[in-house]
Amino acid sequence: MRAETLEEAEKRLFENSEYYGLTWSEEEKSRIALILGDLSQPRLGLDEKTWRQLENEIDAIYHNAAYVHHVLPYSQLKKTNVGGTHEILRLAYSGKVKPVCFVSTVSIFSSLADRTMIDESSDIEHERHFEDDGYSASKWVAEKSVMTAGEKGLPYNIFRLGTVTGHSNTGACNRDDLFYRFLRTCIRTGCFPEGIPNMEITPVDTVVKAIVYLSMQQRLQNRSTDQNDLQNRFTEKHFSGKVFHVFNPEYVSPEFIFNHYRKQGRQIKKVSAPKWLNLVEASLAGDNALPIAPYLSLFREGMKQSGGDIEQAKSAEVKCEKTLNCLKEAGIHYPPINDKLLQTYFAFLEKKERKE
């Protein structure tokens, strides 16, 4: 964790836990080992002693860290997202070999390619990205690095995520995520734009269950009699170079989402995309810019590429049937996108908004 001291790191951890409504027992706290580091630095910013300790003691690496920003260019994200992954792979090779679970994104697939369908086995070799699509480009390069390491013998799995949304039971979410910035902006303005593509909603708790199960599925199916034998838990057979698409294939429209918002007695209307974007742009002139304002250029570019209708922007269908079939074996299913789930999301958002 990036921090000046362990005390500061611990404070950040538990403050964030409190925000998300998480509580820790003393026993759970005792299992957390905080280490100061920085993904953008050589050797992850770790000192020699800590690096040596990790390379010999840990049994597997789950690499979920990244600099997520949807308008910065590749040059500004490369150091953390690509360089950081290279350092993770270096750690995986150092000492005993450690399997890597790499969390990626379905957005590595570029809209520049001419195709209609993408699935877990689709070739990513010839993807090309715009310079200002820096996040997708950086994750593509990082993912290719993991695959290259796999060709040289490193055991790995890749988990491509879509839009990760709040917890299905509590609604707890990252309000600065693009999806939630969009929702917050619509709520504040009392309107939402027409022509926005259907949205994917994948609760974070289901994502976590899926990654844990899929990364250890053979251990779960062939459970070792010795539950403390970590060498039996993490072996190369569990990390066989598989790619999984972890997202909910049930897409919904913004109108569907806000119809549920209206059920709470709230007023919100649909307006043209240009009118909505003009409201966002106008907010930049004052001291209270709307939450989506930092991504205004992203929406403008979507309109430009689609001839004025964001919904018509070219996009291939991303499939996840192979992953869904694996998850069904464990009884893991995405919750239905219904009134209960959406009301939970809106309740959490409004609670946090009132505190600001």
C-alpha positions as CSV (number, residue, x, y, z in Angstrom):
1,M,0.0,0.0,0.0
2,R,1.2,3.5,-0.8
3,A,1.8,5.4,2.4
4,E,4.6,7.1,4.3
5,T,4.3,4.9,7.4
6,L,2.5,1.6,8.4
7,E,0.3,3.6,10.8
8,E,-0.9,5.8,7.9
9,A,-1.5,2.7,5.8
10,E,-3.5,1.0,8.5
11,K,-5.5,4.2,9.0
12,R,-6.4,4.3,5.3
13,L,-7.3,0.7,5.2
14,F,-9.7,0.8,8.1
15,E,-11.2,4.2,7.0
16,N,-12.0,2.7,3.6
17,S,-13.4,-0.4,5.3
18,E,-15.7,1.8,7.4
19,Y,-16.8,3.7,4.2
20,Y,-17.8,0.4,2.6
21,G,-19.5,-0.8,5.8
22,L,-17.0,-3.5,6.5
23,T,-16.1,-4.6,10.0
24,W,-13.2,-6.7,11.1
25,S,-12.9,-9.0,14.0
26,E,-9.6,-9.1,15.9
27,E,-8.9,-12.5,14.4
28,E,-9.5,-11.2,10.9
29,K,-7.3,-8.1,11.5
30,S,-4.4,-10.4,12.6
31,R,-4.4,-12.1,9.2
32,I,-3.8,-8.8,7.4
33,A,-0.1,-8.0,6.7
34,L,0.3,-4.4,5.4
35,I,3.4,-3.7,3.3
36,L,4.5,-0.3,2.1
37,G,5.1,-0.2,-1.6
38,D,4.3,1.5,-4.9
39,L,3.3,-0.3,-8.1
40,S,4.9,2.4,-10.3
41,Q,8.4,1.9,-8.8
42,P,11.1,-0.7,-9.5
43,R,10.7,-3.8,-7.4
44,L,7.3,-2.4,-6.3
45,G,9.0,0.2,-4.1
46,L,10.0,-2.6,-1.7
47,D,13.3,-2.7,0.2
48,E,15.6,-5.7,-0.3
49,K,14.6,-7.5,2.9
50,T,10.8,-7.3,2.2
51,W,11.3,-8.4,-1.5
52,R,13.3,-11.4,-0.4
53,Q,10.8,-12.3,2.2
54,L,7.9,-12.2,-0.3
55,E,9.7,-14.1,-3.0
56,N,10.3,-17.0,-0.7
57,E,7.1,-17.0,1.5
58,I,4.1,-16.2,-0.7
59,D,2.4,-19.0,-2.7
60,A,0.4,-17.1,-5.3
61,I,-0.1,-13.5,-6.5
62,Y,-3.5,-12.0,-7.2
63,H,-2.7,-8.8,-9.2
64,N,-5.8,-6.5,-9.1
65,A,-4.0,-3.2,-8.8
66,A,-4.1,-0.6,-11.5
67,Y,-4.3,3.2,-12.2
68,V,-7.9,3.3,-13.6
69,H,-8.6,6.5,-15.6
70,H,-10.6,6.5,-18.9
71,V,-9.3,9.7,-20.5
72,L,-5.6,9.8,-19.7
73,P,-3.2,8.8,-22.5
74,Y,-1.2,5.6,-22.5
75,S,2.0,7.5,-21.7
76,Q,0.6,8.5,-18.3
77,L,-0.7,5.1,-17.3
78,K,2.2,2.9,-18.7
79,K,4.4,3.3,-15.6
80,T,1.9,1.9,-13.2
81,N,-0.2,-0.5,-15.3
82,V,2.5,-1.9,-17.5
83,G,5.6,-1.4,-15.4
84,G,3.9,-2.5,-12.3
85,T,2.8,-5.8,-14.0
86,H,6.4,-6.4,-15.1
87,E,7.5,-6.1,-11.5
88,I,4.8,-8.5,-10.4
89,L,6.0,-11.0,-13.0
90,R,9.5,-10.4,-11.7
91,L,8.4,-11.2,-8.2
92,A,6.6,-14.3,-9.5
93,Y,9.8,-15.7,-11.0
94,S,12.0,-14.7,-8.1
95,G,12.7,-17.5,-5.5
96,K,10.1,-20.2,-6.0
97,V,7.8,-19.8,-8.9
98,K,4.4,-18.2,-7.9
99,P,1.3,-18.5,-10.0
100,V,-0.3,-15.2,-11.0
101,C,-4.0,-14.3,-11.2
102,F,-4.1,-11.2,-13.3
103,V,-7.2,-9.1,-13.3
104,S,-7.8,-7.4,-16.6
105,T,-10.7,-5.8,-18.5
106,V,-12.9,-6.6,-21.4
107,S,-12.1,-3.1,-22.7
108,I,-8.7,-4.5,-24.0
109,F,-10.7,-5.3,-27.1
110,S,-10.5,-2.3,-29.4
111,S,-13.5,-0.8,-31.2
112,L,-11.1,-0.3,-34.2
113,A,-11.2,-4.0,-35.0
114,D,-13.8,-5.3,-37.5
115,R,-15.7,-8.1,-35.8
116,T,-19.1,-8.8,-34.3
117,M,-18.3,-11.2,-31.4
118,I,-15.6,-11.7,-28.8
119,D,-15.3,-14.5,-26.3
120,E,-12.7,-15.9,-23.8
121,S,-10.7,-17.6,-26.6
122,S,-10.6,-14.6,-29.0
123,D,-7.1,-13.6,-30.2
124,I,-5.9,-10.3,-28.8
125,E,-2.6,-10.2,-30.8
126,H,-3.7,-7.5,-33.2
127,E,-5.6,-5.1,-30.9
128,R,-4.9,-1.4,-31.6
129,H,-6.0,1.5,-29.4
130,F,-6.3,5.2,-29.7
131,E,-3.6,7.1,-27.7
132,D,-6.3,8.7,-25.5
133,D,-7.7,5.2,-24.7
134,G,-4.8,4.8,-22.4
135,Y,-6.3,2.6,-19.8
136,S,-7.5,-0.1,-22.3
137,A,-4.1,0.1,-24.1
138,S,-2.1,-0.2,-20.9
139,K,-4.2,-3.2,-19.7
140,W,-3.7,-4.9,-23.1
141,V,0.0,-4.5,-22.9
142,A,0.0,-5.8,-19.4
143,E,-2.1,-8.8,-20.3
144,K,0.2,-9.6,-23.2
145,S,3.1,-9.5,-20.8
146,V,1.4,-12.1,-18.6
147,M,0.7,-14.3,-21.6
148,T,4.3,-14.1,-22.7
149,A,5.5,-15.1,-19.3
150,G,3.1,-18.0,-19.5
151,E,4.6,-19.1,-22.7
152,K,7.9,-19.3,-20.8
153,G,6.5,-21.5,-18.1
154,L,4.8,-19.2,-15.6
155,P,1.5,-20.5,-14.4
156,Y,-1.3,-17.9,-14.7
157,N,-5.0,-17.2,-15.2
158,I,-6.5,-14.0,-16.5
159,F,-9.8,-12.5,-15.4
160,R,-11.3,-9.9,-17.6
161,L,-13.9,-7.8,-15.8
162,G,-16.6,-5.5,-17.2
163,T,-18.4,-2.8,-15.1
164,V,-18.0,-3.8,-11.4
165,T,-20.8,-2.3,-9.4
166,G,-21.8,-2.1,-5.8
167,H,-22.3,-4.9,-3.3
168,S,-25.6,-6.6,-4.0
169,N,-26.7,-6.6,-0.3
170,T,-25.4,-3.2,0.9
171,G,-25.0,-1.1,-2.3
172,A,-21.5,-0.1,-1.1
173,C,-19.6,1.1,-4.1
174,N,-16.8,3.4,-5.4
175,R,-18.8,6.6,-6.2
176,D,-15.9,7.9,-8.3
177,D,-16.2,5.0,-10.8
178,L,-17.4,6.1,-14.2
179,F,-20.8,4.2,-13.9
180,Y,-21.6,5.9,-10.6
181,R,-20.4,9.3,-11.8
182,F,-23.0,8.9,-14.5
183,L,-25.8,7.9,-12.1
184,R,-24.9,10.7,-9.7
185,T,-24.9,13.3,-12.5
186,C,-28.3,12.2,-13.7
187,I,-29.7,12.3,-10.2
188,R,-28.3,15.8,-9.6
189,T,-29.6,17.2,-12.9
190,G,-32.9,15.4,-12.7
191,C,-32.4,14.1,-16.2
192,F,-30.6,11.4,-18.2
193,P,-29.6,11.3,-21.8
194,E,-31.2,9.3,-24.6
195,G,-29.1,7.3,-26.9
196,I,-26.8,5.8,-24.2
197,P,-25.9,2.2,-24.8
198,N,-27.3,-0.5,-22.5
199,M,-25.3,-1.0,-19.3
200,E,-23.8,-4.0,-17.6
201,I,-24.3,-4.3,-13.9
202,T,-22.0,-6.8,-12.1
203,P,-22.0,-6.7,-8.3
204,V,-18.6,-6.7,-6.7
205,D,-19.4,-9.5,-4.3
206,T,-20.3,-11.8,-7.2
207,V,-17.1,-10.8,-9.0
208,V,-15.0,-11.7,-5.9
209,K,-16.7,-15.1,-5.5
210,A,-16.1,-15.9,-9.1
211,I,-12.4,-15.0,-9.1
212,V,-11.8,-17.0,-6.0
213,Y,-13.6,-20.0,-7.3
214,L,-12.2,-19.9,-10.8
215,S,-8.7,-19.4,-9.7
216,M,-8.9,-22.5,-7.4
217,Q,-11.5,-24.6,-9.1
218,Q,-9.4,-27.8,-9.3
219,R,-8.5,-27.5,-5.6
220,L,-12.2,-27.2,-4.8
221,Q,-13.1,-30.2,-6.9
222,N,-10.2,-32.3,-5.7
223,R,-9.9,-31.0,-2.1
224,S,-6.7,-32.0,-0.3
225,T,-7.2,-33.9,2.9
226,D,-4.7,-31.5,4.5
227,Q,-6.4,-28.1,4.6
228,N,-3.2,-26.5,5.8
229,D,-1.1,-27.8,3.0
230,L,-0.7,-24.6,0.9
231,Q,1.5,-26.4,-1.6
232,N,-1.5,-28.6,-2.4
233,R,-3.7,-25.6,-2.7
234,F,-1.6,-23.7,-5.1
235,T,0.0,-25.8,-7.8
236,E,0.6,-25.2,-11.5
237,K,-2.5,-27.3,-12.4
238,H,-4.7,-24.6,-10.9
239,F,-3.2,-21.9,-13.1
240,S,-3.2,-23.3,-16.6
241,G,-3.3,-20.2,-18.7
242,K,-7.1,-19.9,-18.8
243,V,-8.9,-16.7,-19.6
244,F,-12.3,-15.9,-18.0
245,H,-14.8,-13.2,-18.7
246,V,-16.3,-12.2,-15.4
247,F,-19.3,-10.0,-16.0
248,N,-23.1,-10.1,-16.1
249,P,-24.4,-10.6,-19.6
250,E,-27.8,-9.2,-18.7
251,Y,-27.5,-5.6,-20.0
252,V,-30.1,-3.0,-19.1
253,S,-30.9,0.5,-20.5
254,P,-30.5,3.7,-18.5
255,E,-34.3,4.1,-18.9
256,F,-34.8,0.8,-17.2
257,I,-32.5,1.9,-14.3
258,F,-34.2,5.2,-13.9
259,N,-37.7,3.8,-14.1
260,H,-36.8,2.0,-10.8
261,Y,-35.6,5.3,-9.5
262,R,-39.0,6.8,-10.2
263,K,-40.6,4.1,-8.2
264,Q,-39.2,5.8,-5.1
265,G,-41.3,8.8,-5.9
266,R,-38.3,10.7,-7.5
267,Q,-38.7,12.8,-10.6
268,I,-36.3,12.3,-13.5
269,K,-36.8,12.8,-17.2
270,K,-35.1,11.8,-20.4
271,V,-33.5,14.5,-22.6
272,S,-31.4,14.6,-25.7
273,A,-27.7,13.7,-25.4
274,P,-26.5,17.1,-26.6
275,K,-28.7,18.9,-24.0
276,W,-27.5,16.7,-21.2
277,L,-23.8,17.2,-22.3
278,N,-24.4,20.9,-22.4
279,L,-25.6,20.8,-18.8
280,V,-22.4,19.0,-17.8
281,E,-20.3,21.4,-19.7
282,A,-22.1,24.4,-18.1
283,S,-21.3,23.1,-14.7
284,L,-17.6,23.5,-15.3
285,A,-18.0,27.3,-15.2
286,G,-18.9,27.2,-11.5
287,D,-17.5,25.7,-8.3
288,N,-19.8,22.6,-8.4
289,A,-18.9,20.7,-11.5
290,L,-21.0,17.6,-12.0
291,P,-19.5,14.2,-11.2
292,I,-19.2,13.1,-14.8
293,A,-17.5,16.4,-15.9
294,P,-13.9,14.9,-16.0
295,Y,-15.2,12.4,-18.6
296,L,-17.1,14.9,-20.7
297,S,-14.6,14.4,-23.6
298,L,-15.3,10.6,-23.5
299,F,-19.0,11.2,-24.1
300,R,-18.3,13.9,-26.8
301,E,-16.0,11.5,-28.6
302,G,-18.7,8.8,-28.5
303,M,-21.2,11.1,-30.1
304,K,-18.6,12.1,-32.8
305,Q,-17.8,8.5,-33.7
306,S,-21.4,7.5,-33.8
307,G,-22.7,10.5,-35.8
308,G,-24.5,12.1,-32.9
309,D,-26.0,8.9,-31.3
310,I,-23.8,7.4,-28.6
311,E,-25.9,4.3,-28.7
312,Q,-24.8,3.6,-32.3
313,A,-21.1,3.6,-31.5
314,K,-19.5,0.5,-33.0
315,S,-18.9,-2.2,-30.5
316,A,-18.6,-6.0,-30.8
317,E,-20.6,-8.3,-28.6
318,V,-18.5,-9.7,-25.7
319,K,-19.5,-13.3,-24.7
320,C,-18.9,-15.1,-21.4
321,E,-20.7,-18.4,-21.8
322,K,-17.6,-20.5,-21.1
323,T,-17.0,-18.7,-17.8
324,L,-20.7,-18.9,-16.9
325,N,-20.7,-22.6,-17.4
326,C,-17.7,-22.9,-15.0
327,L,-19.5,-20.7,-12.4
328,K,-22.7,-22.8,-12.6
329,E,-20.8,-25.8,-11.3
330,A,-20.3,-23.9,-8.0
331,G,-23.8,-22.4,-7.9
332,I,-22.5,-18.9,-8.5
333,H,-25.0,-16.8,-10.3
334,Y,-25.3,-13.0,-11.0
335,P,-28.2,-11.6,-9.1
336,P,-31.2,-10.4,-11.2
337,I,-31.2,-6.7,-12.0
338,N,-34.4,-5.8,-10.4
339,D,-36.1,-3.3,-8.1
340,K,-34.4,-4.7,-5.0
341,L,-30.9,-4.4,-6.3
342,L,-31.3,-1.0,-7.9
343,Q,-33.1,0.4,-4.8
344,T,-30.2,-0.8,-2.7
345,Y,-27.8,1.0,-5.0
346,F,-29.7,4.3,-5.0
347,A,-30.1,4.1,-1.2
348,F,-26.3,3.9,-0.7
349,L,-25.7,6.7,-3.1
350,E,-28.2,9.0,-1.6
351,K,-26.9,8.3,2.0
352,K,-23.3,9.2,1.0
353,E,-24.4,12.2,-1.1
354,R,-26.3,13.7,1.9
355,K,-23.1,13.6,3.9
356,E,-21.3,15.8,1.5
